[in-house]
Amino acid sequence: MNILLGITGGIAAYRAAELARTLTKRGHTVRCCLTDAGSRFITPLTLASLTGQPCFGANPDYHEWRPNPIIEHIDLARWAHVAAVVPATADILGKTANGLATDLLSTLLLATTGKVLWAPAMNTAMWNHPAVQKNITTLRSFGHTFVEPVEGLLACGEEGAGKLADLDDIADAIETLAGPVHPAFAGRRILITAGPTREDLDPVRTLTNRSTGGMGVELARAFRNLGAEVDLVLGGELPAPWGVRTHRVRGAQAMLEACQAVWPHADGLVAAAAVADQRPEVCAPEKVKKVEGPETLVLVRTPDILATLAAARRPGQWVLGFAAETENHAANAAAKLARKGLDGILVNDVSGGRGFGPQANTLLPVTPAGAGAPLGPLPKDRLAPAVARWWGDHLQG
């Protein structure tokens, strides 16, 4: 993807260097355009070194007279799949909203017919000013996308909204904006469950499992990037991905209730959560003290979320499940597929601690037609897109 990164004159400009590096490492071609004010915070040489591309705008080393001169604002506007302004100051927001072109960045933004993304950063009072909010409303009416600032400690020492958003969220938003859409998911609403559930024994102790939720979070990103509207019901502590409606839960019953609220409105379900199969029969109101002799813990079954949702689906809804197995992987997965009435299942070999955490993973896809070719081994951030594309192709059939 070709990304034009506009950098304006705010203290958060130094973070644009890290964003440029992140996008380059993700395989994109990044060209930066500095305003004069932006060049007072970060140098063109830094950006050119990180991206391997020339830095445009306020760059004393990139002169007007070149062997093959171009009309820069038109050339760059047509070259970019996405133009992202990070950080976006009140000044550049106002210029673009009102059609002003006073430097290369503001000019090429007027010439851009593709996707435009803004990640503002400024003082809270400036962010909340009616003029700034009016300009933001105008830019949204143009079809522009915003990754809004977050609350935190600002450069001026004040606390409040105006801090530049998380760089991974900005990178995700850029990729989502111009990524290829799969026809099986475009405009579709997909429910994804992820993470472990935790069943409390007392106010201190819980019954849980080794899942981090990483695969489910990456699946939410992957389906979002392919055009789906995603609801993520998430257990555990991982941060929620940008652009995904996230419903935080703790136990299996809470996960089921959150899913039941969304499922009637969804087109499909990806059940990637590692739901605890048992919970304590009684949760002690106070911390249980140690006692002499044997101790007994009575467990009862938690609700079967996948089977419950599969049984309640309406015509046209599909269900994709996961199975963590240590032996007889394909046979166990096929039995689960039939028992729960699924359209597909992905088998995860977790023997010997495989499948948990950041390590590379392999998934075996199984449908009523039989087992397919394994997906992986791949890290989860690459395996999840492979799963989403495989399932989209399967649905298109």
Backbone torsions as a table, in degrees:
resi	resn	phi	psi	omega
1	MET	NA	139.1	175.6
2	ASN	-92.0	120.1	-176.1
3	ILE	-120.6	124.5	173.4
4	LEU	-97.5	115.3	-176.9
5	LEU	-104.1	108.6	177.4
6	GLY	-88.8	134.0	-175.4
7	ILE	-127.5	121.1	-175.4
8	THR	-111.3	-178.4	-168.2
9	GLY	-85.8	71.8	172.0
10	GLY	-131.3	160.5	-178.3
11	ILE	-60.3	-27.3	179.3
12	ALA	-69.9	-2.1	179.0
13	ALA	-58.2	-30.8	-178.5
14	TYR	-64.0	-26.9	-179.8
15	ARG	-76.3	-17.2	177.5
16	ALA	-64.6	-28.3	177.5
17	ALA	-63.5	-43.1	178.0
18	GLU	-66.2	-38.3	177.7
19	LEU	-64.0	-43.8	178.6
20	ALA	-59.2	-41.2	178.8
21	ARG	-66.6	-42.5	179.4
22	THR	-60.2	-47.2	-179.7
23	LEU	-64.8	-37.3	177.8
24	THR	-65.1	-42.5	178.9
25	LYS	-65.1	-27.8	177.3
26	ARG	-78.7	1.4	174.2
27	GLY	98.9	9.6	-178.4
28	HIS	-94.8	156.6	173.1
29	THR	-94.8	121.0	-173.7
30	VAL	-118.4	125.8	171.3
31	ARG	-118.0	135.2	-176.4
32	CYS	-103.6	146.9	174.7
33	CYS	-128.8	113.7	-177.8
34	LEU	-96.0	136.3	165.9
35	THR	-80.6	166.8	178.6
36	ASP	-59.9	-42.1	178.9
37	ALA	-65.7	-36.9	178.6
38	GLY	-63.5	-35.0	-178.8
39	SER	-69.6	-11.4	175.6
40	ARG	-81.0	-15.1	179.0
41	PHE	-103.5	-28.7	-176.4
42	ILE	-149.1	147.5	-172.7
43	THR	-96.2	152.7	174.7
44	PRO	-59.6	-35.4	-178.9
45	LEU	-62.5	-39.8	178.1
46	THR	-59.7	-48.9	-176.8
47	LEU	-67.3	-40.9	178.7
48	ALA	-65.8	-36.7	179.4
49	SER	-67.7	-37.5	-177.9
50	LEU	-75.9	-31.0	-175.8
51	THR	-100.3	-21.0	-174.4
52	GLY	71.8	17.6	-179.4
53	GLN	-127.5	154.3	177.6
54	PRO	-64.7	149.3	175.8
55	CYS	-100.2	129.0	-174.5
56	PHE	-102.1	174.6	179.4
57	GLY	85.8	-127.9	-178.3
58	ALA	-76.4	85.5	-177.5
59	ASN	-140.7	104.2	-177.7
60	PRO	-66.6	-15.6	-178.4
61	ASP	-94.2	-1.1	-178.4
62	TYR	-120.2	97.1	-166.3
63	HIS	-89.5	162.8	-176.7
64	GLU	-67.0	-39.1	-176.3
65	TRP	-92.6	111.0	-176.7
66	ARG	-129.0	161.5	-179.2
67	PRO	-57.3	-37.2	179.4
68	ASN	-124.9	78.7	-175.3
69	PRO	-64.2	148.4	178.3
70	ILE	-130.5	160.9	171.5
71	ILE	-87.2	96.4	-163.4
72	GLU	-58.9	-45.3	-173.6
73	HIS	-66.6	-31.3	177.4
74	ILE	-78.8	-45.2	-177.6
75	ASP	-60.5	-46.7	-178.8
76	LEU	-69.1	-38.5	179.2
77	ALA	-62.7	-39.0	-179.6
78	ARG	-78.2	-29.3	-178.1
79	TRP	-69.1	-37.5	-170.0
80	ALA	-79.4	133.5	168.2
81	HIS	-77.2	-33.5	176.9
82	VAL	-138.3	134.4	169.5
83	ALA	-106.6	117.8	-177.4
84	ALA	-119.1	128.8	179.8
85	VAL	-106.2	112.1	-174.0
86	VAL	-143.5	112.5	-5.2
87	PRO	-79.8	154.4	175.7
88	ALA	-102.6	120.6	178.8
89	THR	-89.2	167.8	175.6
90	ALA	-58.9	-32.3	-178.0
91	ASP	-63.8	-51.0	-176.5
92	ILE	-71.4	-32.2	175.1
93	LEU	-61.7	-44.8	-179.6
94	GLY	-66.4	-42.3	179.3
95	LYS	-59.5	-49.7	-174.5
96	THR	-69.7	-38.6	179.3
97	ALA	-63.0	-29.0	-176.0
98	ASN	-109.1	13.5	172.8
99	GLY	71.6	28.2	179.7
100	LEU	-92.7	142.1	-179.8
101	ALA	-133.6	97.7	-175.1
102	THR	-116.8	-6.0	176.3
103	ASP	-154.1	-177.6	-174.5
104	LEU	-63.4	-44.3	-176.2
105	LEU	-64.2	-48.6	-179.4
106	SER	-65.7	-31.0	178.9
107	THR	-70.6	-46.6	-177.8
108	LEU	-70.0	-26.2	175.5
109	LEU	-66.3	-32.3	175.6
110	LEU	-73.6	-26.6	-179.1
111	ALA	-87.6	-9.3	-176.3
112	THR	-77.1	128.7	175.5
113	THR	-107.5	-3.8	-179.8
114	GLY	-92.4	-154.8	-175.8
115	LYS	-78.9	140.5	177.9
116	VAL	-128.5	131.9	178.9
117	LEU	-125.3	139.7	179.8
118	TRP	-120.7	135.1	172.1
119	ALA	-125.1	87.9	-175.5
120	PRO	-70.0	155.3	172.5
121	ALA	-152.8	124.3	-178.8
122	MET	-170.8	175.1	176.6
123	ASN	-61.7	149.3	-177.1
124	THR	-56.9	-43.0	-179.1
125	ALA	-63.6	-38.2	177.2
126	MET	-66.5	-44.5	-179.5
127	TRP	-59.7	-39.2	-177.1
128	ASN	-85.1	-4.9	-176.9
129	HIS	-62.5	137.4	-178.5
130	PRO	-55.6	-35.4	-179.3
131	ALA	-66.1	-41.9	179.0
132	VAL	-65.5	-45.2	179.9
133	GLN	-64.4	-34.6	176.4
134	LYS	-65.3	-41.5	178.7
135	ASN	-65.0	-38.2	178.1
136	ILE	-63.6	-43.1	177.6
137	THR	-60.2	-40.9	178.0
138	THR	-62.7	-45.6	-178.8
139	LEU	-65.5	-37.8	175.7
140	ARG	-61.9	-36.1	179.3
141	SER	-67.1	-20.5	175.2
142	PHE	-79.7	-6.6	-175.8
143	GLY	93.8	10.3	179.9
144	HIS	-77.5	152.8	-178.3
145	THR	-109.3	145.2	179.3
146	PHE	-122.1	136.9	164.1
147	VAL	-106.3	100.6	-168.3
148	GLU	-69.9	152.1	178.2
149	PRO	-66.4	159.6	-178.4
150	VAL	-110.3	169.5	177.5
151	GLU	-83.3	146.4	179.2
152	GLY	168.1	-169.8	178.0
153	LEU	-79.0	121.8	-178.3
154	LEU	-92.0	165.0	-177.9
155	ALA	-60.5	-28.5	-179.3
156	CYS	-77.1	-5.2	-179.1
157	GLY	94.9	-7.2	178.9
158	GLU	-86.2	159.6	174.7
159	GLU	-105.4	138.6	176.8
160	GLY	157.4	-175.3	178.7
161	ALA	-74.0	138.7	179.9
162	GLY	144.7	-10.5	179.3
163	LYS	-75.1	138.8	179.8
164	LEU	-55.2	137.8	-179.3
165	ALA	-63.4	165.1	177.9
166	ASP	-56.5	135.9	-175.1
167	LEU	-65.0	-35.1	177.4
168	ASP	-65.1	-36.3	176.4
169	ASP	-64.6	-40.9	178.8
170	ILE	-64.9	-44.0	178.6
171	ALA	-62.3	-42.1	177.3
172	ASP	-60.6	-42.5	-179.1
173	ALA	-63.9	-40.2	178.5
174	ILE	-62.8	-46.7	-179.3
175	GLU	-64.7	-39.3	-179.5
176	THR	-65.3	-36.9	-173.1
177	LEU	-62.0	-38.3	-175.1
178	ALA	-122.0	12.3	-179.9
179	GLY	-70.7	160.1	178.0
180	PRO	-69.8	133.9	-179.4
181	VAL	-95.4	135.2	176.5
182	HIS	-89.4	131.2	-176.9
183	PRO	-61.4	-22.6	179.0
184	ALA	-72.7	-19.2	-174.3
185	PHE	-118.5	-13.3	-176.2
186	ALA	-58.6	120.8	178.9
187	GLY	74.9	5.6	-179.4
188	ARG	-93.4	149.9	177.3
189	ARG	-103.1	124.9	-175.7
190	ILE	-122.8	132.2	176.8
191	LEU	-97.1	127.5	179.4
192	ILE	-125.7	130.8	172.5
193	THR	-103.9	144.3	-175.4
194	ALA	-152.8	156.1	172.5
195	GLY	87.4	172.2	177.3
196	PRO	-82.5	159.1	165.1
197	THR	-102.7	155.6	-179.1
198	ARG	-127.1	125.0	-179.5
199	GLU	-110.2	119.2	-171.8
200	ASP	-77.7	133.0	171.8
201	LEU	-88.7	-37.3	177.2
202	ASP	-159.6	-174.5	-177.8
203	PRO	-63.7	-9.9	-176.1
204	VAL	-113.2	-42.1	-170.0
205	ARG	-101.5	147.8	179.1
206	THR	-134.6	158.3	171.8
207	LEU	-107.2	119.7	-175.2
208	THR	-148.6	-158.5	179.2
209	ASN	-144.3	-176.1	-171.3
210	ARG	-87.7	0.5	-179.7
211	SER	-64.2	141.0	174.4
212	THR	-98.1	-22.2	-174.3
213	GLY	91.0	1.9	-175.6
214	GLY	-59.9	-41.5	-178.1
215	MET	-66.3	-42.2	-179.9
216	GLY	-64.8	-39.1	177.8
217	VAL	-64.7	-41.9	178.1
218	GLU	-66.5	-34.4	175.7
219	LEU	-64.6	-39.1	177.2
220	ALA	-60.5	-42.9	177.0
221	ARG	-62.2	-44.8	-174.9
222	ALA	-64.1	-46.4	179.6
223	PHE	-68.4	-36.1	174.6
224	ARG	-60.1	-44.9	-178.1
225	ASN	-65.1	-24.3	179.8
226	LEU	-91.6	9.3	171.3
227	GLY	106.8	0.5	-177.3
228	ALA	-82.7	153.7	168.9
229	GLU	-93.6	116.2	-167.7
230	VAL	-111.1	133.3	167.2
231	ASP	-109.0	123.0	-178.8
232	LEU	-111.7	118.0	173.6
233	VAL	-97.5	111.6	-163.0
234	LEU	-122.6	123.5	168.3
235	GLY	-98.5	164.4	-179.6
236	GLY	87.8	-166.4	-170.1
237	GLU	-115.1	2.8	-177.6
238	LEU	-64.7	145.0	177.2
239	PRO	-66.8	149.0	179.7
240	ALA	-76.2	141.6	177.6
241	PRO	-73.1	154.0	179.2
242	TRP	-64.3	144.5	172.5
243	GLY	74.8	15.2	-179.0
244	VAL	-124.5	127.6	174.7
245	ARG	-69.7	117.5	-173.9
246	THR	-114.2	130.6	179.7
247	HIS	-114.7	110.3	-177.3
248	ARG	-81.0	133.5	178.8
249	VAL	-137.4	167.0	179.0
250	ARG	-117.4	-60.6	-176.4
251	GLY	-100.5	173.9	-177.4
252	ALA	-64.9	-40.2	-179.5
253	GLN	-63.6	-41.2	178.0
254	ALA	-65.6	-36.7	177.6
255	MET	-65.3	-43.0	178.6
256	LEU	-61.1	-44.8	-178.0
257	GLU	-64.9	-39.5	178.0
258	ALA	-65.1	-39.8	178.9
259	CYS	-67.1	-41.0	-179.3
260	GLN	-64.1	-26.9	177.6
261	ALA	-73.2	-28.2	-176.0
262	VAL	-97.0	-36.7	-168.4
263	TRP	-54.4	-40.2	179.9
264	PRO	-61.2	-21.0	-176.6
265	HIS	-102.1	-0.8	-174.5
266	ALA	-97.2	159.2	176.5
267	ASP	-96.8	-22.6	-178.3
268	GLY	-158.0	163.9	-179.1
269	LEU	-130.2	131.7	170.7
270	VAL	-116.5	105.7	-172.8
271	ALA	-96.3	87.0	-177.2
272	ALA	-103.4	0.2	-178.0
273	ALA	-69.7	149.0	173.6
274	ALA	-99.5	88.4	-174.3
275	VAL	-83.8	128.9	175.8
276	ALA	-62.1	129.4	-176.7
277	ASP	-76.8	-20.5	-178.7
278	GLN	-130.8	157.1	171.0
279	ARG	-137.2	157.7	176.8
280	PRO	-62.6	140.9	178.4
281	GLU	-60.4	-34.4	179.9
282	VAL	-133.6	133.8	172.5
283	CYS	-97.8	116.3	-177.1
284	ALA	-66.6	136.5	-179.0
285	PRO	-70.4	-21.9	178.4
286	GLU	-126.4	161.7	179.0
287	LYS	-59.2	129.5	-179.6
288	VAL	-77.1	126.1	-178.4
289	LYS	-84.4	155.0	176.5
290	LYS	-68.0	142.2	177.5
291	VAL	-130.8	160.9	176.7
292	GLU	-76.5	143.9	176.1
293	GLY	90.1	179.6	-178.0
294	PRO	-62.6	148.9	175.6
295	GLU	-121.4	146.1	-176.8
296	THR	-119.7	132.8	175.3
297	LEU	-117.7	118.9	-179.9
298	VAL	-93.5	125.2	-178.2
299	LEU	-111.5	148.9	173.1
300	VAL	-128.7	160.3	-176.6
301	ARG	-73.3	143.1	171.3
302	THR	-86.7	163.7	179.1
303	PRO	-64.2	144.7	176.8
304	ASP	-85.0	95.2	-173.1
305	ILE	-64.0	-46.0	-176.4
306	LEU	-63.5	-47.2	-179.3
307	ALA	-65.1	-39.0	-179.7
308	THR	-62.5	-45.9	-178.9
309	LEU	-70.2	-39.0	179.6
310	ALA	-63.0	-38.4	-179.2
311	ALA	-70.0	-24.4	-175.7
312	ALA	-97.7	6.3	-174.5
313	ARG	-74.3	152.9	177.8
314	ARG	-96.2	166.5	177.9
315	PRO	-56.8	135.4	179.3
316	GLY	98.0	-19.4	176.8
317	GLN	-80.5	143.8	177.1
318	TRP	-119.3	157.2	-176.8
319	VAL	-133.6	123.4	177.0
320	LEU	-116.3	121.2	-177.4
321	GLY	-109.5	173.6	175.7
322	PHE	-127.4	150.9	175.9
323	ALA	-135.4	123.4	173.9
324	ALA	-95.3	114.2	-174.6
325	GLU	-126.9	151.5	175.7
326	THR	-110.6	-10.9	-180.0
327	GLU	-158.4	161.9	176.9
328	ASN	45.7	51.4	-167.9
329	HIS	-59.1	-55.1	-175.3
330	ALA	-65.9	-41.0	-178.5
331	ALA	-66.8	-43.5	179.0
332	ASN	-64.9	-38.4	179.8
333	ALA	-67.1	-42.2	179.3
334	ALA	-62.6	-38.5	178.5
335	ALA	-66.0	-41.4	178.4
336	LYS	-66.4	-38.5	178.6
337	LEU	-57.8	-47.3	-178.5
338	ALA	-72.2	-41.3	-175.4
339	ARG	-64.0	-36.9	-175.2
340	LYS	-101.9	0.2	175.7
341	GLY	68.8	44.7	-177.1
342	LEU	-91.4	159.9	175.4
343	ASP	-91.1	-20.4	178.7
344	GLY	-168.2	158.8	178.8
345	ILE	-147.9	147.0	178.8
346	LEU	-117.9	124.1	-174.6
347	VAL	-96.5	129.2	-180.0
348	ASN	-112.8	117.7	177.7
349	ASP	-80.2	109.2	-177.2
350	VAL	-107.4	15.0	177.6
351	SER	-66.6	142.5	179.1
352	GLY	68.1	22.2	178.2
353	GLY	83.8	3.1	178.6
354	ARG	-67.6	154.6	173.6
355	GLY	92.3	-13.2	-178.5
356	PHE	-103.9	147.5	175.3
357	GLY	75.4	-154.7	-170.2
358	PRO	-84.7	-4.3	-174.7
359	GLN	-66.5	157.6	177.0
360	ALA	-62.2	150.9	-172.4
361	ASN	-138.8	155.7	176.3
362	THR	-126.7	135.3	178.1
363	LEU	-120.3	136.8	177.1
364	LEU	-102.7	113.2	179.2
365	PRO	-80.4	134.6	178.8
366	VAL	-131.4	130.9	174.8
367	THR	-125.0	174.3	176.7
368	PRO	-55.9	-20.9	178.7
369	ALA	-81.4	-9.3	-179.9
370	GLY	123.1	-174.9	-178.2
371	ALA	-81.0	143.8	176.9
372	GLY	-104.2	-170.6	178.6
373	ALA	-71.8	139.1	179.5
374	PRO	-60.0	146.6	174.2
375	LEU	-102.9	117.7	-178.2
376	GLY	112.6	-172.1	5.8
377	PRO	-73.2	135.1	-179.4
378	LEU	-145.4	151.5	169.6
379	PRO	-64.4	156.5	-171.6
380	LYS	-60.6	-32.3	-178.9
381	ASP	-72.0	-14.1	174.2
382	ARG	-106.2	-27.4	178.9
383	LEU	-70.4	-40.1	-178.8
384	ALA	-60.4	-46.7	175.2
385	PRO	-60.5	-34.6	177.7
386	ALA	-64.8	-39.5	177.6
387	VAL	-63.7	-46.9	-177.8
388	ALA	-62.3	-42.4	178.9
389	ARG	-67.0	-41.8	178.0
390	TRP	-59.3	-45.4	-177.0
391	TRP	-69.8	-38.3	176.7
392	GLY	-61.8	-42.9	178.4
393	ASP	-65.2	-38.1	178.9
394	HIS	-63.7	-42.8	179.9
395	LEU	-66.0	-35.8	179.3
396	GLN	-72.0	-26.6	173.1
397	GLY	44.4	NA	NA
